[in-house]
Amino acid sequence: MSSVVKKYLQIPFVLCVVLLLATACLITGFKKHHGLTIIKKPLPLKTSFDELDENLLAPYKVLNKSKIENQDVLESLGTEDYLQWVFDDTSVDEMSPVRNCSVFITYYTGNPDQVPHVPEACYTGGGNQVENSSSVNLEVGDVNVPEIPKQVPATALVFTRKSSEIWQASSEFSVIYFFKVNGEYKGGRDGVRWALGNLTSEYSYFSKVELKFFNVRGLNPDQKQSIEAAGRVLKVLLPVLEKNHWPDWKKAN
């Protein structure tokens, strides 16, 4: 018997091999009996965001619908399921700093990555600076849709936009975002990661909703005004998303 064979037949090596095989069998058996799924199946939207009925959004009117034409940007986004619209809130004064709202919604399913596309990264990449970040609850109230909580957890950010002209002061603006992930509302990226780590479902998805309020006349709201306005938008927008677009998580499972 060669020295190489003798080396691999030593007791410590054999024990390691046996232990590895036993562990693999235990994991396989546990997954089989407890229905654990590592590779997730995609769960498509009920209907595309492109088919969202803007007539259901009153008192908000849609001023603009944008599509990403740059293929590199679209590939970086990681999905073709998105909505990028600008709302006009006809229920407030024309000079209100929250008269207009940029709404950006994305959807990922199957085995999505670990949520890299958050405003903290995207806006700072554009030369802006985060001045403040806080966890907030957006007051939606009772909209008679079981999936929608009265308070939606979210992240509220305040950015400083640096002026290219030295005689112009920097300006601040607010961005608010949250997620719907595997049937739950989460206010930040860590909550999404925990939810995606759940191995008891065959499926997996998450959707990010991002809101930025402004006035086309150049007015920007403070963070408090943005948070209050976000609750009003979501009271109208979330029932449409839940009923017509986001998948029925309970039915899928």
MOQUI-V492341 format. One line per field, one symbol per residue. phi: phi as a letter, one per 30 degrees, with the letter a starting at -180 (. if undefined). psi: psi as a letter, one per 40 degrees, with the letter a starting at -180 (. if undefined). burial: b if it has 16 or more other ideal C-beta (glycine too) atoms within 10 Angstrom, else e. Layout:
phi->???
psi->???
burial->???
This chain:
phi->.ddddeddcdeedddddddddddddddddddddcidbcddddbddebdedcdddddceddcddabcbddddddddddiaccabbbbcbdddcddcddcdcbdcbbbbbbicddchdcceedddddcjcbdcabbdbccdcidchbedcddbcdacccccccdddcddcddccbcbbbabcbhibcbdaddddddddddcdcdcaaabccbbbcabddjccdddddddddddddddcddeddddcbdddddddc
psi->hidddddeeidddddddddddddddddddddddefihdhiiihiidiiddehheeeehehihdihiihdhdddddddeiegihgihihheeiidehefdihhhhhihiibgiafgdgidddddddeeihhdihihihhhdahefhdehidhhiihhihihhhiehdehiiiiiihhiiihhfeihieiddddddddeheeidiiiihhhhhhiaheeehhiidddddddddddddddddddddeciihdddd.
burial->eeeeeeeeeeeeeeeeeeeeeeeeeeeeeeeeeeeeeeebeebebeeebeebeeeebeebeeeeeeeeeeeeeeeebeeebbbbbbbbbeebeeebbbbbbbbbbbbbbeebeebebbbbebbeeeebeeeeeeebebebeebeeebbbeebbbbbbbbeeeeeeeeeeeebbbbbbbbbbbbbbbbbbebbeebbeeeebebbbbbbbbbbbbbeeeebbebeebbebbbbbbbbbbbbbbeebbbebeeee
